[in-house]
Amino acid sequence: MMDFKPTDRDYTLGFIIENPNLLNGLDVPEGFFRTDAQRVVWVTLKELVEAGRPVCLATIAERVTGNGIPGYLVAITSGLIPLKFGELQRRVYAQAAEDVKKRMQSLAATDCPDLDELAVLIEEARRLTFKAEDGGSEHEPTSLILSEVEPKCVPWLWPDYIPLGRATLISGDPGSAKTWFGLDLAARLSKGLRWPDGAPGGDPAKTYYLTVEDDLADTIRPRIDSLGGDPGMIAVYNSEHPLHMDLSQPGGIARLEKELVRIGDVRLVVIDPIIDFSGSSNPNAGEEVRALLTPLIRLASKLNFALVLVGHLNKAQALSAIYRAGGSTSGWLGKCRAAFMVFRDINEKALRHVIALKANLAPQDPRQLEFHIINGEVKIAVSKKDVDIDEQLTPKHGPVPRERADAAGWLDEYFGNRESVPATEIIAAAKEEGISESTLRRAKKAAQYRSRQIRESGGVAVWEWKKEPDGQIA
């Protein structure tokens, strides 16, 4: 298969594998796929559809082994451009019409052609030609009625946290234990163990872990062993290979795809960190980030694996957490359907937190997690109490517990015996004391004050703060 050059018919089969939903309404003529490889793959694809199993490169490769078929699958599905149903329909029917015309020519060249059979072929060629022309019409609708769209559930590797066929971003500063977290996911998947929040695991599956920062022999393998994973289910990138895996180039994507098909049954791909495999892409340029991630995400959907991208935080500590995850927010967070941040606790350095920045596909916000690393094990569980990620990451710019407590004490002292005080007066006085408005409002809640609107003489509405004696804060 090394010198194999796919024909249009091979690429047509590749398009169907990538987009099996295109089969709805498409009548593929009997005998359309003629070579041995085409027939084997086509029969396998139809068997998967009839069994209700997902159709993708991985599920077909699992059933078909030997005779160069896995390499054939990669060849016919690599570098394809998106194809709409009408375009595929035109291609199939045009190719089928050519087949019928060749049969007509062969029949007409015989000494005594069967005129009835020839008439049938002429009508079949006319029908297929008409359908080919109709499929390529410029008047093909560009919209769908939503009632015609069949709803389906989001496929998950880890429910609510990491979706299959999409990209998930995990960000953190150096030393935050991002790699420990990624390897813990791979170890759990290798044996089908429960996920950190207690959700049940599925069947054991393989991981492909790409890294060049950590040594495989003294870091990656020992960690997988201490985490209780099955090293036989985890493949790692060979950084000694003469060709680096530059995923910003089509050749890098093709090599990644070929390797995943070779490994087989890969349900998780971790790239740690993604910047080491991004070639010359600028992580702060939204267009370049999207150009990098789009083919990667398309491959994840095609092979049905969860794509986890590990990234570093930028150094703008004054920004809120969501703007520190990577470079271009519109690029990284825009393309990823889920994003999490891993960071050390500001007070207990050995404690790490895992908090969701984005969870577009989850029906509910994923619960916060916390973990310690003890004797090579990640002791992880749902957090005992939620933490404010911005307070943790920007202690110099946001309110910390001591500042809030000091502000609450100042509030009590400022009120004295007064039952209520105008809000504008309190905010102005706090500002003079160096207390920011955000810290003041947090202290207000902690010290059990509430806001209420009153009307002064003349009907002017003003806001005031009032001590809430029963602790019920409005």
N, C-alpha and C positions, 0 to 999 in steps of 0.2 A: 504493500500500500504506500510505500515511500514515494513512488513516482506516479501515483494515481491522480488523474485529473478528472474531477466530477463533471458530468454532463448536465444539461439543463434539467433532465429528468431526475438526476441524483439530487440536485439542489432543490427541486420541487419536493422531494421526499424529506429533505432537511428542513424546509419551511414548515411542513406539516408536523415534524417532530417538535420543533420549537414552539409551534402554535397549534396544538391539537384541537383547540376550539374551532379552527378553520374547517374541520371536517363536517361541522353542522351545515347542512345544506349543500355540501360538495359531493357530487356523484362521480367517484373515481371509476372509470371504465374497467371492466375485467381485463386482465392481462396488460394493464397500463405499465406496470413495473415489470421489467423483463429479465434483467440480469439476476444471477443467483443472490448477490448481496442485496439488491433491491427487494427481491421477493421475500427473503428471510426477514429483513427489517420490517417490511410492510405487514406481513402476517403477524409478527410479534406485536407491532403497534396495535393492530385490530384486536388481538387477544387481550391486551391490557385495557383497551376501551370497553370491550364486552364484559371484562371482570370488574369494571369500576375502579381500576387502579390508576394512579396518576401516570400520565405519559410524559416522559422526559428522557434525555440522553442516558441518565443514570439507570432508570428502571428498564430501559431496553437493553443496555449493556449488561445488566445483571442476568438477563435471560439468554442473551446471545453471546457466546464465547467462542474463540477459535476462528480459524479461516480469515483472520485479518479484519473481522467485522468491527471490533472496537475502534480500530484506526479508520475504517471506512466511515463510521458514525461521526468521528471528529472532522474528517475531511468534508463531509457534505453539510455540516452545520457551522463551520467556521467562516467568519467574515460575512455573514448574511446581513443584508439590509432589511429593515422592517417591510413587511408585505401585507397589504390589505386583502380582505377576502376576495373582492372583485378582481384584483390583479392575479391572485392565485387561481381563481376560477378560469380566467382568460388563458392563463398559461397551461393548465391541465387540459382544457377542452381543445386548445389549438394544437397541442402535442398529440392528443387522441385523434383529432381530425386528420393529421398527417399520417398516422398509422393506418386509418381506414382508407385513405387515398392510395397508399402503397399497396394495400390488399386489393383495391379496385384495379390498379395497374397490372398487378400480377394475374388477376383473374381475367382481365381483358386480353392479356397476351397469350392465353391458352388457345388451343385449336377450337374447342367447343365450349365457350364460356356459358355458365349458367346465368341466363338473363334475369331470372327471378332473384337469385342471390346478388347479382350486380345491382339490381334496382334497390334492394335492401341496403346495400353498402352506400349507394348514392344518397339515399334518404338519410342514412346515419351520418354521412359526412356533412350533409347540409345542416342537420340538427346540431352537430357539434360545432360547426363553424359559426352558426347563429349564436350559440351560447357563449362561444369565445369572444365574439364581438360585443355581445351584451355585457359580459363580465368586465370588459375594458372600457365601458362607456364613461364619458366625462360626466354623465348625469347621475352617477352612483350617489346615493344619499350620504351626507356627511354627518348625520345624526342617527341616534337610536331612541326608540320609545323605551323608557326605563322599565316598563312592564315586560318587555321582551328580553331584558337582561336577567339571566338566572343568578340569584344571589348565592354566594358561597362563603364559607367561614374562612377566617384568616388562618393559615397553617402556622403552627408555632413549634419551634425547637424547645423553648422554655416559655410556657404560657404567661402572657402579659409582659414578658421581659425581652425575649429574643425571637423575632419572627423568622420563618423559613423563606427563602427566596428574596429577602430584602437585606439591607445593610443596617448594622447597629454600630454606633460609635461609642467607644469607651475612652474617656480622657482622664488625665491626671498628671500631676507633677512627677518628676523623677523621684523614685523612692516611695511612691504611694502604693506600690504593690499591684499595679495593673497587670503585670505578667503573671504574678501568682494567681490573680483572679481569672485570667484567661486560661491558664493551665488547669485550674480547678474545674472549669467548665468542661475542658477536654477530658479530664480524668473521670468526671461523673458520666459523661456521654459514653465513654469507652466501656462502661459496665452497666449502663442504664440505671444509674443510681438516682435518688431523689435530688431535686434541685434545691438550692440554698433556702428558698422560702417554704420548703416542705412539699412542693408539688411533685407528683410521681414522675419518674423518668420513663422513657419508652424503651424500645429495643436497643441494645448496644449498637453503636454506630461509630464510624471513623471520623477523625479530625485531621486536617492538614494545617500544620502550624508553621507559618513563615516568619522567621526572625534571623537577623544577622548580628544582633547586639549581644546575645547570651550564648555561651559555649554549650554545645549539645551534650558533651560528655560530662562536664562537671556542674552544669546548672540545670538544663532542661530535663535530661533523663533522671537525675536524682530527685528532682521535684515531682515528676510524675510518679515515681516509685513511692515517695513519702506521702503523696496525696491518695495513694491507693488505686491509681489508674492502671489500665492494661496497656503497656507500651506497644504491644502488638497491634493495637487499634489506633495508634497515633503516628502519623507520618510527619516528618519535619523537613524543612527546606535545607538542601545541601548547599551551604554557602561556598563550598570549595568548587562547585561546578563552574566551568570556564565561562558559561553564559549567565549573566545576572538576570534575574526575573524583573525586567523593567515593565511594570504594568501600565505605564503611560503609552506604550507602543502596541500596535496590533499583534506583533510577534510575541510579546510577553503574555498577552491574554491567551493567544493560541497555545503557547507552551503550558500555561496554567491549566487550561481546559484539557489538554491531552494528558497531563499528569493526573488530574482528578479522575478522569475516565479510567486510566491505568490502575490507580489505587482502588477505585470502586467503593460504593456505599459510603461516600463522604457526606456527612450531614452538617459539618461545621468547618469553616475556613477562618482562621485567625491570622491577621497580618499585623505583626507587632515589631515596630510601629509602621504604619502605612507610609510614612514619609520616606522610609528606606527603600521602598519599592515603587516610588513615584517618579523616578527619572528626574527630568528637569522641570516638572510641573511646579508652579508657584502656589504654595498652600494658601496664600492670601489673595489669590485671584480667583474670583467666583467662577468665571468661565473655564479656567484651566482645571479647577477642582471638579466641576461637573463633567468635563470631558474625560477626566481620569476615572471617575466613579461610574458613569453611565454604562460602559461595557462590562465593568466588574459586576454591577447589580444585574445586568441582563444575563450574565453567565450564572449568577446565583439563582435567578429565576429558572433558567434553562435546566440546570442540574439539580435544582431543588435542595440547596444547602443554605445554611445561615451564614452570612458574611459579617464577621466582627472585625472592625477596624480600630486599632489601638492608636491613640494620638496623645500628644503632649499639650498642656495648657499654654496659652500665650502669657506673656509677662505683664499684661495690663491688669494689675491687681485691683485697680480702682473700679474695674468693670464688674457687672454682675456675672454670676457663674455661667450663664448661657452664652455670653459673649467671649468667654475665655476658652471654650472648647474648640481648639484648632485655630485656623486662620480665618478664612472667609466663612462667616456664619451662613450666608446664602448658599455656599457650596457644600460644606460638610454637613451641617444640620439640615439644610434644605433637601439633600439627597437621601439622608439616612432616616428611616422610619422610627428608629428608637435611638436614644442617646443617654448615656450614664456617665457620671463623674465619680472617680475613686479618689479619696483624699484622707489624710490623717486628721484625727480629731485635734482641735486647737489646744486642748488641755491634757488629753491622754494620748501621747504620741504613738503608743503601740496599737491604738485602736484606729481602724480604718472604717470609713463610711462609703456606701454605694447608694447614690441618689439619682433618680431619673430626672433628666433635663427635658426629655421629649419622649412621648409614647403614643404616637398617632394612631396605632392600630389596636391598642389595648382597650377593652371596654371599661377599664378603671385604672387609676394611677397605680403603677407598681409600688409595692411597699418598700420603704427604706430598709437597707440591710447594713449590718455592721460585722466586722470580723477582726480576729487576732490571728497572727501566724505563730503557732506554738509547735516546736519540734518538727518543723517541716509540714505541718498540717494547717489548712485554712479553716479555723473555727468560725463559721459564718452562720448567721441567723437573722431573722427579722429584727429590726432595731427595737430596743426597749422603749425608746421615746424618739419622736421626730426631732431632727435638728434643722436649724436654719442654715442652708448652704452658703448664703452670702455672708452671714455673720462669721462662719467658719473660715471662709476663704479670704475675706477682706477685713481682718480685725482692726486695721488702722483707719479704715474708712467707714465701717459700720458699727452699730452699737454692740458692745460686748456686755455680758452679764453685770460686771462691776459698774459700768457706765449707766446701765439701766437702773441698777439699785441706787446709785448715787442720785440719779434724776428723780426717782420715786421719793427718796428722802427729801430732796429739795422741794418737790411738789407739796408734801405734807407741811413742811415748814412755811412755804409761801402762802398756803391757804390759811394757816393758823386756825382761828375760830370762825372764819368766814364760811358760810354755807355754799356759796357759789362765787365764781370769778369769771369775767369776760374772757373768752378764748383768745382774742387778740392781745389782751394784757399779759396772759400767761406766756404766749409764744414769744412776745417781745422781751419779757423779763428773762426767759430761759436763754434767749439768744445772747443777751448781755452777759450771762453766766458761762457762755461757751457750750451750751447744751443744744445740739442740733434738733430740728423739729421731728425728724424720724425717731431719734432716741427718746424725745419727750413723749411722743405718742405711744411708744412701747411701754414707757414708764407709767403712763396714764392707765393703761390696761392692767399692768401688774399691780398698781396701787389702788385699783378699783375706783377710778373716776369715770364719769360718763359725760357725754355731750348732750345738750338739749337746746332747742331753739325757743326763744321767747320773743315777745313783741313789746317794744318800749312804747312810751307815749307817742302818738302820731302814727302808730302802726308799723314802725320800722322793725324788721326781724333781725335779731342778732343771736349769735351762739355764745353759750357759756359752758363752763365745766363745773360739775357738781359731784361731790363725794357720794358714792353709792353705798349706803350703810349695810345693805343685805348681801353685797357681793355680786349682785346681778348686773352685769355690764351690758349696756345697750350698744 
